[in-house]
Amino acid sequence: MLLVPALAGCGADEPARSGVKAAEYAEQPPLPKPRPKLVEPVAGQAEDASAVEAGGGIAEEADTPKPTGPASGTLRRKDAPSAINGGTRTATALDNGVALPPLEAPAQVLKIIEAGNTIARTPYKWGGGHGRFLDSGYDCSGSVSFALYAAGLIEGPRNSGGLMSWGKAGKGKWITIYTNPGHVFMEVAGIRFDTSGADRTGSRWQNDLRGGGGYVARHPAGL
């Protein structure tokens, strides 16, 4: 029997074996209490991690909106449109891999950035963050879910397809989730939190943005 948070949405994930010491998370803001439930692990694993993130081995969410075009590539920060103007409202991804929050950020944005900093340099791990939140690595949806959960904005981890129906439609003022059945990334206070750029920067936090074509944009109410 495996203990996972409700709404984990990843029945085929391998039970995670965390190598991360609890002390490394001592500075992390307290997480809202999940509603755990006992479930039987599903036998069998998908051999291709990208197939799992795209929905293979993971229950599909019904009636989710669909992307309207192909996924877009990376934009330089100065070329990327943003609803946040002025340095006091724009975060910065530092060379050491963590993000410096803006002065005017709401408390929930600060919690997302703090939580993102704790896992920003952890390795990519298929299914990571779904079986347990404190893991030795995280996939794209596990990373985004971890940060949202720390701010009390989501009840448990979801896969990228499940995040297509999360929150409110469209871009947010402070936070926007860009998601499709195969990948998800997040913009927080004008910077990007994305596993796909970690191989270049060593961190999920990146100052370079990417367009939202091919993705569904979602945001938390009021943010």
C-alpha positions in Angstrom: 0.0 0.0 0.0 1.3 3.5 -0.9 0.4 6.7 0.8 -0.2 9.5 -1.7 -2.0 12.8 -1.4 -5.5 13.0 -2.9 -5.7 14.1 -6.5 -2.2 12.8 -7.2 -3.3 11.9 -10.7 -0.3 9.5 -11.3 -1.4 6.0 -10.4 1.5 4.5 -12.3 4.3 6.4 -10.6 7.0 4.3 -9.0 7.1 4.9 -5.2 9.7 7.6 -4.7 12.8 6.9 -2.6 13.9 10.3 -1.4 17.6 10.9 -0.8 17.0 14.5 0.3 17.6 15.2 4.0 14.8 16.9 6.0 17.3 19.6 7.0 17.5 20.8 3.5 13.9 21.8 3.7 14.1 23.5 7.1 13.7 26.9 5.6 10.7 25.9 3.4 7.3 27.6 4.4 4.9 25.1 6.1 2.8 23.2 3.6 -0.9 22.9 3.9 -2.0 19.6 5.2 -2.9 17.2 2.4 -5.8 14.7 2.6 -4.0 11.4 2.3 -5.6 8.2 1.1 -4.3 4.7 0.7 -4.2 3.4 -2.8 -2.7 0.3 -4.4 0.3 1.0 -6.7 -0.5 0.2 -10.3 1.6 -2.5 -11.8 3.8 -1.7 -14.8 5.8 1.3 -15.8 6.0 3.3 -19.0 9.5 3.0 -20.4 9.5 6.5 -21.9 9.2 9.4 -19.4 7.8 11.7 -22.0 5.0 9.3 -22.7 4.0 9.3 -19.1 4.1 13.1 -18.8 1.9 13.1 -22.0 -0.7 10.9 -20.3 0.7 7.4 -20.7 0.1 5.5 -17.5 -1.6 8.5 -16.0 -5.4 9.0 -15.8 -6.6 11.6 -18.3 -8.7 14.5 -17.1 -12.1 14.7 -18.9 -13.3 17.7 -20.8 -10.0 19.7 -20.6 -9.4 22.6 -23.0 -7.0 22.0 -25.9 -4.0 24.0 -27.1 -4.6 26.0 -30.2 -1.2 25.7 -31.9 2.3 24.2 -31.7 4.4 24.7 -28.6 6.6 27.8 -28.9 10.3 28.2 -28.2 12.2 30.3 -25.8 12.0 34.1 -25.9 14.5 36.5 -24.5 13.1 38.2 -21.5 13.2 41.7 -23.1 11.2 40.4 -26.1 8.6 38.5 -24.0 5.3 40.2 -23.2 4.6 40.5 -19.5 1.8 41.9 -17.4 4.3 42.9 -14.7 6.2 46.1 -15.3 8.9 47.6 -13.1 11.7 46.0 -11.1 9.7 46.1 -7.8 7.2 43.7 -9.3 9.6 41.5 -11.3 11.6 38.6 -9.8 15.2 37.8 -10.8 16.7 34.3 -11.4 20.2 34.6 -9.9 23.4 32.9 -11.1 23.3 30.5 -8.0 20.0 29.0 -9.3 17.6 30.6 -6.9 15.0 33.3 -7.5 15.0 36.7 -5.8 11.3 37.8 -5.3 10.1 41.3 -6.1 9.5 43.8 -3.4 5.7 44.0 -4.1 5.0 40.3 -4.3 1.9 39.0 -2.5 2.4 36.4 0.3 1.4 33.5 -2.0 3.9 34.5 -4.7 6.6 34.7 -2.0 5.7 31.2 -0.9 5.8 29.9 -4.5 9.3 31.4 -5.0 10.5 30.0 -1.6 9.3 26.6 -2.4 10.6 26.7 -6.0 14.0 27.7 -4.6 14.2 24.5 -2.4 13.9 22.2 -5.5 15.2 24.5 -8.2 18.5 22.6 -8.7 17.2 19.0 -7.9 17.4 16.6 -10.9 14.6 15.8 -13.3 12.9 12.6 -12.2 10.0 11.0 -14.0 7.1 10.8 -11.5 9.1 12.8 -9.0 6.9 14.8 -6.6 3.8 12.7 -7.3 4.2 9.8 -4.9 5.6 12.2 -2.2 6.3 15.9 -2.2 9.7 15.7 -0.6 11.5 13.7 -3.3 15.0 13.3 -4.7 13.9 14.8 -8.0 10.8 16.2 -9.8 9.3 16.1 -13.2 7.7 19.1 -14.8 4.2 18.7 -13.3 5.6 17.6 -10.0 7.8 20.7 -9.8 4.9 23.1 -10.6 2.5 21.2 -8.2 5.1 21.4 -5.4 5.4 25.2 -5.6 1.6 25.7 -5.9 1.0 23.4 -3.0 3.3 25.4 -0.7 1.2 28.4 -1.4 -2.0 26.6 -0.6 -3.2 26.9 -4.2 -3.6 23.2 -5.1 -4.8 20.3 -3.0 -2.2 17.8 -4.4 0.0 17.0 -7.3 -1.5 16.9 -10.8 0.0 15.8 -14.1 0.3 18.3 -17.0 -3.0 17.3 -18.5 -4.8 17.7 -15.2 -3.4 21.2 -14.8 -5.2 22.2 -18.0 -8.4 22.5 -16.0 -6.9 24.0 -12.9 -7.6 27.5 -11.7 -8.9 30.2 -14.0 -8.5 30.5 -17.8 -6.0 32.9 -19.2 -2.9 34.7 -18.0 -2.6 35.9 -14.4 -1.2 39.1 -13.0 1.5 37.4 -11.0 1.3 33.7 -11.9 0.6 31.9 -15.1 0.7 28.1 -15.7 1.3 27.1 -19.3 0.3 23.5 -19.8 -0.6 20.9 -22.5 -0.8 17.1 -22.3 3.0 16.7 -22.6 4.6 19.5 -20.6 3.9 22.3 -18.1 5.9 25.3 -17.0 5.1 28.4 -14.9 5.8 32.1 -15.0 6.0 33.7 -11.6 6.5 37.5 -11.3 8.0 37.7 -14.7 10.4 34.8 -14.7 10.1 31.1 -15.7 10.0 28.0 -13.6 10.6 25.1 -16.1 12.4 21.8 -16.1 13.1 22.1 -19.8 15.7 24.9 -19.3 17.5 23.3 -16.3 20.0 21.6 -18.6 21.3 25.0 -19.7 21.1 26.9 -16.5 21.3 24.2 -13.9 18.1 25.6 -12.3 14.4 25.5 -13.0 14.4 29.3 -12.5 15.2 31.2 -15.7 15.0 34.8 -16.7 14.4 33.9 -20.4 10.7 33.4 -21.1 9.0 31.3 -23.8 5.8 32.0 -25.7 2.5 30.4 -24.8 1.6 29.0 -28.2 0.6 25.3 -28.0 -0.2 25.7 -24.3 -3.3 26.4 -22.3 -2.8 29.4 -20.0 -4.2 29.1 -16.4 -3.9 31.2 -13.3 -5.0 31.2 -9.7 -7.9 33.4 -8.9 -6.8 36.9 -7.9 -3.2 36.3 -8.9 
